[in-house]
Amino acid sequence: MLTSNYLIPKNLKQFTSLHFFIFILIATILIFNFLDIIIFQYSRTFPDTIFWFFKNIIDPLSDILDPLHIILVSLVIILFNYNLKKTLKNPAKLNLMEQKSGLKKKKIFDTFDYYSLVSMHFFWSLAIAGIACNLLKYIVGVARPKYFFFEGFERIDFFNILHKANSFPSGHTQAAFTLAILVMIYFKKYHFYILCLAILMGLSRIFMTMHFPSDIFFGAYLGAIVPILLYQNIFYKKIKLYKKSSVTNLQGFIKLMYWRVFI
């Protein structure tokens, strides 16, 4: 259930500081120059069961949780509720919605407004982080392991237009951490498991021969920082206006969405 016990922006300040960014940048450069190839080659020595686990269990989750799917769902919620107040100006329709949902007018409107805000946070976080990730891939032009080891690509080829060969940062890891942070902001439970799943989705890209460790490391940072910055500077002030008592839980919202179709 979505919670009103939101993370407070000041608790996230350390992750958005310039010092932390410099630390991430220096760490990424060190990993790239001294650890990438060593760690990647060492990963090839792992048992087949490890590769099977990442290929058949973790990697398919990346397809299910594709950011495009989440973006489309967010858009549907935003657009679906865009003309809600206009529709419910009709007394008969408002009365029907109140009867079917068991909620009063204010709580219905507050619920739709709240979940629309959350959906906008999801939409813009995934969209901006994804665009930034793909721009960096093109600008930096780091070759994927299979292109570097087997096809003679240089490790760095700035502004490489062959997008499928570009590795840095990892798009799957970026998307996994963007989604993980968003869920952790709005859900008060299972943070440890959500974070572990995001890490496993990142690690799977090494075992799938798609990325080096530095791609994963910076992809995780990029994926996490975008929703945090948006939350800190835009969405927190708006979302905190809604008290827990004025908004129904996620299950109740889904029921409202169902009845919204027929009204």
Secondary structure, DSSP 8 states (H G I E B T S, - for coil): -B-S----GGGGGGGGSHHHHHHHHHHHHHIIIIIHHHHHHHHTTS-HHHHHHIIIIIHHHHHHT-HHHHHHHHHHHHHHTTTHHHHTTSHHHHHHHHHHH---HHHHHHHHHHHHHHHHHHHHHHHHHHHHHHHHHHHH-BB-HHHHHHS---SB-TT-S-GGGB-SS-HHHHHHHHHHHHHHHHB-S-HHHHHHHHHHHHHHHHHTTS--HHHHHHHHHHHHHHHHHHIIIIIHHHHTTS-GGGS--HHHHHHHHHHHHT-
